[in-house]
Amino acid sequence: MASFIAGELMGAIEQGHYKPGTRLVEAEIAQRFGVSRAPVREALRMLMKDDLVMRRPRRGTVVTELSAAEVSEMYEVRSALYAAVVRLFVRRASDGEVAGYAVWRQRINDLAADATVTPARFVDATQAASIYVVERCGNARLQAGFRKMTRQSYRYYAEMAHGTVAHRRELACLATAMLEAMQARDAEAASMLAWRISESNHAAALVAIAAQEKPG
């Protein structure tokens, strides 16, 4: 039961339902799942091992909060992983799989062109497109590493990064260039563009964090 609860809580953190700093109250979680507190405590210990939650004095267990420096480190690792994933995808994917990615790219371009689209909806599409590539790169260790980075409140910071229409449109342009490199089977060019996409998100997230922390 503890593993099931941990999986459910992990999914909620990944999807941004529990934001960084949110308290996870054992009694409330136990009531939600209709169990005693014992399996809830074990589930929270499991999440702690993956750095998804942490203990805070006088607050109890909370979803892990990252400093700006830690967010930067997260993006540095993610950028390297995404570049490696895309390189392998270009080398190993079938023409049909590349064509499948083109469908996702068109979806993202359409969303980027629509100023009424929310950051959450845009992130839904970009994450789905990234997962499409990750699942077809053919390297289980890279896949595991990428998924772990996504679990660590990435979505919360991704929504901050994609908060402006200008950034989304910049991202769509870079991603279109990456697709063209994929279609040309230029693995190195596609990989470099993947790195640029992730680093663009990195910079945008730090700007958003700084604006959020600014007094007044």
Order of alpha helices (4+ residues) and beta strands (2+ residues): alpha-alpha-alpha-beta-beta-alpha-alpha-alpha-alpha-alpha-alpha-alpha
